[in-house]
Amino acid sequence: MADKDVLILGIESSCDETACSVVKNGRVMLSNVIASQADFHEKYGGVVPELASRMHVDAVYPTIKEALSVANVSLDDIDAIAVTYGPGLVGALLVGLSAAKGLAYSANKPLVGVNHMHGHIAANYLCHPNLEPPFLCLSVSGGHSEIVRVDDYSSMTILGCTRDDAAGEAIDKIARVIGLGYPGGPKMDKAGRNGNVDAYKFSSTHMKDSLDFSFSGIKTSALNQLNEMKMRGIEINIADFAASYQHHIANELVRNTIKAVKNTGIKTVCLAGGVSANSFLRALIDEEAAKNKFKVYYPDLKLCTDNAAMIACAGYYEYVRGVRHGLDLNAVPSLSL
């Protein structure tokens, strides 16, 4: 493999982003094309799975064509095709998976299935060329909240996870309730930028002798406060509420991450997933990293949300260790890490 560059074509369609990318040697992003559906789903207040699948069908091949064009390569130059096969929305996954299978079959290229969550972790490799395992990764999105020990590019262990709601889901829910709409994460972040993080308090559920999280109590606490203020005619300060709520969630995430650093002795921490773009989380973990003397890495903002470059990157490391999938590879919507 060292004698030639390895080009991986990555395809991602797990939710509402149709994406394709070409990555060289697992580290160099030659193209990263995304056809987003966010504006379309905004009027529904969230992703409508059936509509998302139909839009993927329309977008997938134009996206692939554009990614190859931007990278200035042809399908003949590609060494393997990497595609997300889970977790995600089953209909959406099947569109990308079917496109990848068709290309692999027609062009006689190896097919490599990629775990979407492995992809989010791999996004850090594209932004930090010298980053190598082992490290800890706080992987946080709308569906996952996990502390992962990454021992090798393909060897990972979950040290802690949410026992109920994910942090991203808890943020999205409150964003809708206070009228910010969809997508909740970036809108909450923007709304709270100038807010007072100490203006509102929320309850927490701490797991004794565990690195697990629980965000259902925080969400319920926020909902109860909002309902009580509404009944009493008290005006909600949106900036302060958004800031306080996000800071509280970030504090829960960072506290357990620090515990993981102390438990394992690993002094390198990465962030991954859509919530890794959250400014409150980044500010707090940077502050705690300086106090506790560990290094923190996170992806560029454009690689925090779903994209195909991270899938191509993760696919590269699977490809070089000999992983190949057949055309019978199926979507696994609840695929675990």
Secondary structure as UniProt FT lines:
FT   TURN            2..3
FT   STRAND          7..12
FT   STRAND          17..24
FT   TURN            25..27
FT   STRAND          28..36
FT   HELIX           38..42
FT   TURN            43..45
FT   HELIX           49..71
FT   HELIX           75..77
FT   STRAND          80..86
FT   HELIX           90..107
FT   STRAND          111..115
FT   HELIX           116..127
FT   TURN            129..130
FT   STRAND          135..140
FT   STRAND          145..150
FT   STRAND          156..162
FT   HELIX           167..177
FT   TURN            178..179
FT   HELIX           184..191
FT   TURN            192..194
FT   TURN            197..198
FT   TURN            208..209
FT   HELIX           216..231
FT   TURN            232..233
FT   HELIX           238..264
FT   STRAND          268..272
FT   HELIX           274..277
FT   HELIX           279..292
FT   STRAND          295..297
FT   HELIX           301..303
FT   HELIX           309..320
FT   TURN            321..322
FT   TURN            327..328
FT   TURN            333..334
//
